[in-house]
Amino acid sequence: MPAQPDLRPDVAALPIPREGIAGAAPYGAPQLEVAHALNVNENPYGPSPELAAAIGRAAAEAATTLNRYPDREALDLRADLGEYLAAESHIPAPTPEQVWAANGSNEVMHQLLLAYGGPGRTALGFTPHYSMYPEYARDTYTAWVTAERGPAPDFTLDTAAVTAAIAEHDPDVVVLTSPNNPTGTALDLEVVRAAAQALAPRRGLLVVDEAYGEFRRDGVPSALTLLPTTPNLVVTRTMSKAFALAGARLGYLVAHQDIVDALRVVRLPYHLSAVTQAVARTALAHRKELLGTVALLRRERDALAEHLIQRGHDVAPSDANFVLFRSFADRQYVFEQLLARGVLIRVVGPDGWLRVSVGTEEDNIAFRTALQEADPR
């Protein structure tokens, strides 16, 4: 039998990715088969069988039209999202033209920097922050600069720090988060107002990322309430967290219609599939069920934070569905010891800190038990 030719290419002959991409690792939290996955801030409570069946029927109906392109503007979905936000945050209902939806808040943020970032433009964030922000900037040739949040364990941002950073860096886009990932810290709305005012003379864009907004404590307002008087403000949300719809990939924002129209220019054609739109609209129609676990998760979060404090850990006050905590000489060791016991959490944030998502009662008990075994006190 004749020898088979070696069809593997010579690596030296392969094309070279552009600067910033070559040698870079793709984003990715560990996806491991464990008994207790508490590392990516998912809602641990999935749809009921009845809701899953309703979603299936909606997807099946959408499937009968898959030979055609989906509704390019998704106006019905955008209207539903506006109606939901009006009820959730007690604001006047945004028009569909003021709402934008995409494949997760990741695509929403990417589109914002495509439209308002780019070569010669700068975006400003505050560390510690979500690890994807600088990657959105890299992908859109936007310069990414940072300033520090306040000291541990609160990691708060105040008006003086934000306005000073804007004056120093003269950014075109500022990204604030409330609650912040990975710290869970919520923003005072005076900080948002001050940032918007500081950006106004520069005609800069202010983005407030509220991916975890539904988990904020009572009395903590949403930046959505500032939209009528703040034309350079964008508020982003997601259905991945509180809505337990991470697998559907639906993020959205509310902003002035002109800002939304700029995103319509840079979006890929037909970027939201007919199935995605049908699933998201069905979930919104059943939001009472899907959001029914939010109060439970908030209570479990507060109980988990109190448990960690009682153990002697520093704990960042959280308005999200996770808790950031520290007091380790070697956090990697603790992470690995937890993983060996079937509990997966996240090594993220400043040195010495770890982040744990709030899970079911069983998950939370397993975490506490594993942590006691890994780090007896």
N, C-alpha and C positions, 0 to 999 in steps of 0.2 A: 504494500500500500504506500503510495507516494506520501512524502512529508507534507503536512498542512502548512501553508504560509502563515507567518506571524502577522496578524492584522492589527496588533496593538500599535498605536502611533508612537513615534518618538516624542517624548515629552518636550524636548527642546524645540520641536517644530510647532507646538501648539500655539495658537494666538494668546496674547497676553491681555488680561483684563485691564481696564483703565485704572489709574492711580486711585487708591482708596478701596478698591475691590480685590485686587490681587493679594492673596494671602489672608484676607479677612475671613473670620468665621461667621457663618449665618446665625441669626438670632435663634435661640431655642432653649427654653427651660427643659430640664430632663423629663422625658415621657417614659416612665418606668411602670411596670406592672407591680403595684404594691397594694397592700390592704387599705392603706390610708393615705391618699394623695392630697396633700395640703400645701402645695407649692405654687399654684398659679391662680389663686383667688377665684376659683370657680364656685358657683352656687352648688352645694352638694345635693340639693333636692331637685330632681328632674321632673318633667311634666307627668301628670297622672296618666293612667291608661286611657281615660276618657279624652283628655286633651291631646295625647299622642295620636289617638284615632282621628280627632278633628284636624290636627295638622296633616295627618296622612291623607284625609279626604281633600283638603285644600291643595296639597301637592299633587294628588292624582288628577284633580281638575286642571291644574296648571299644566300637567304633563300632556293633556290633549291638545295643547297649543304650542308644543315645543318645536314644531316645524317653523314657527314664526318667531321673529325677534321679540323680546319682552318690551313692555312699556318703557321707553327710554327715559322718561321723566319721573316715573313712579309717583305721580301726583296723588293718587289715592293713598298710598302708603305714607307719603309726607303729610297729608291731611290728618291721617290717624295719629301720627307721631305728635303733631301739633296739638291735637285734642288731648292726648295723654298728658303732655307737659303742662297744658293749661290747668288741668285738674291736679296734677302732682305738685306743682310749684305755685299755684294760685296766681297765675299771670294771665293776661289776655291771650287768647288763642292765637299763636302765630299762623299766618297764612301758609298754605303749602309752598308758596314761592320763597318763604323765609326759612324753610326747613330743607336740609339736604341729607341724603342717606347714601351709604356706601357699604362695602364689604368690611365691616368692623370699623371701630374708631381708628384703627391703624391706617386704613385707606383714606379716611377722612383727613387725618393729620398729614398724610403724604400729599393729598391733593391741595391742602392749604399751602404747603411749602412749594408745591409746583406753581401755584398761582401767585403767591406773595413772597416767596423766597427766590433763590436762583443765584447765578453768578453775580458777584458784586454786592450781594445782600447778606444780612446777618440776622440770625435768630438767637434769642437769649433765653436760657433756662436757669433753674436754681437747683443746685445739688444738695442732697441726693435726689435724683429724679428717675423717672421711667427710662430704662436703658435704650428704648427704641428712638427717643427723640434725636440724639445725634446721628442715628442711622437715617432717619428721614432727611436730615439736613445733608448728610453725605450724598445720598442718592439724588438729591435735587441741586447739587452744587451750591448749597447755602452754607455760609460760614456759621459754625455753632460755637457760641461762647457761653460761659456760665458764671454765676455768682453763688456764694454759699448761702444756704438757708441758716436760720438761727441755730444755736447750740443744742446739743442733745440734753435731755431726752425729748424736748418738745418739737424741735426743728421748725419753729414758727417763722413766718415771714412778716416783717412789719413794713409800714409805708416808707420809712426812711431808707431801709435797705433796698427796696425795689426801685424807688425813684433814683437813688444814687447809682444803681447798676445801669439803669436806662440812660442816665446822664453820661456815664463812663463809656458805655459800649455803643450808644446811638443805634440801637437795633431797628430793623424793619418789622420784625415779628417778636413778640414776647409770649412765652408759654408759661402759664401758671396752672397749678393743679389743685383741685379741692374736691374731695380729699386727695392728698398727695400719695403717690406710690413711689417708694416703699414705706413711707413713714406713717401714713394714715392721717396726716395733719390737714385740718380744714383751714380755709382762708377767711379772715375778716373781710367783709365786703368793702371796707374803707381802703384796703390794699388794692382791690380790683379797681375801685374808682380812681385812686391815685395813679395807678399804672396806666389806665386809659387816658387820663388827662395828660400825663407826661408824654405819651405817645402821640397825642393829637396834633401838636405842631409839626411833628415829623411825618404825619399821615401814616403812622405805623399801625399794625394789626395786633390786637390783644386776644389771645386764645386762652380760655379757661377750660381745662380738661376736667370734666365731672363724670368720669367713667364709673366712679363709685358713689355718685351723688345720692342715690336712693338710701344708702346706708348711713347717711349723716344723722347725728343726734338731733333730737327735738330742739327747735329754736335756732338751728344753724341754717341760714337762708341760702338759696341757690343764687348764683350769679345771673341766672335767667331773669331775675327781678330787675336787673339793671339794663336790660336790652333796650327798652323804649327810650332811654335817655343817653345811651352810649353807642353811637353808630359804628365805632371801630372795634366792638366787642363780638367775639364768637364764643359760644358755649357748646362744647362737644359732650356727647353722651354715648352709651352703648347699651345693647340688649344682652350682652354677654354675661353680665354679673348678676344684678338683681333679678333680671328676667330669666335667668337660668337657660340662656340661649347661646352659649358660647359656640356650639357646633354649627349654628346657623349663619354666623358672621354678619351681623347687622349693627353698624354704628351710624350716628347721625349728629347733626349740629343745628343750631338756630343762630341766625345772623340777619343783618340787613340784606334785602333782596339783591342788591348790587354785588355783595360779597358772594352770595350763593351763585349768581350768574357767572362770576369769574371761575368758580369751580366747574360749572357746566362746560366751560371752554376746555379745561385740561383733563376732564374725566375721559376714560376710554369709552368708546361707543358701547351702549347696552351693558353697562358695567354691573347692573344688578339683575340677576337672572329672574325669570318668571317664578321659579320655585322659591327663591329667597324672598321675593315680595309676598308671595302667598303665605309662606310660613310666618313671616314677621307680622302680617296683618292678622292672621289667626291668633298669634300670641297676644297681640295688643287687645284683641276682642276678649281674650280670657285673662286679662292682666290681674284681675282680682285673685285668681288662683296662683298665678306665677309669682306675684308680689306678696303672697300670703305668708311666705317664710322670712320676709325681711325683718320683721319685729323679733322673731325667734333668733335669727342670726345676730342681730344687734345685742340681744341679751347674752347670748353665748360669747360674743366678742368681749363684752364688758366683764363677764365672769372669768374668761380666760386671762384677760389683762390683770385682773385682781389676783388671780392665782399666781401669775408670774411675779407680780410685785411682792406677794407674800413670800415667795421663794428667794427674794433678794435681788431680782433682776431689775435693771432699768427698763422701762417700758414707754414707748412713744404713745401719747394719747391718740386713739384711733377713731375716726369717723367712717372707716371703711369696713370691709369684711375680712380683715386680717390684722395681725398684731406684730409689730417690730419690737424685738427685745434683745438685750445683751447681758454680758457678764461672763465672758468666756476668754480664756487665754488662747484657746485654739478652737474656733468655731467650726472648722472643717472636721475636726475629730468628733464634735458633738453631732454635727450633721450626719456623719457616717455611722455613728452609733445608733441614731434614730432610724436611719435607713435600714440598718441590720435588723431592726425590730419591726420593720414593715411600715414605718412612718416617714413619708417624704415631705420635707419642708424646703425652704429656699435660702441659699447663701446669697444675700443681697444686702446692699446698703453699706454703711461705713464698716471698717474693720471691727470685728468682735460682735457684730449684730447678726441676727437671724430673723427671718419672717415666716410666720405660720398663718395659713388661711384658716378661717373658721369653718369647721366641718359639721357633720352630724354629731349628736351626743356621743355615739360610739367612737367616732373619729377623735373627738376632743379628749375623751377618757384615755384612748390609746396614746395620744400625744403626751398627756400628762404622765402617764405611767412610764413611757419610754424615756422621757426627759429625766424623770427621777432616777431611773436606772443608769442613764448615761452620765448624769451630773448630780449625784446625791448631795443633799445639803442638810 
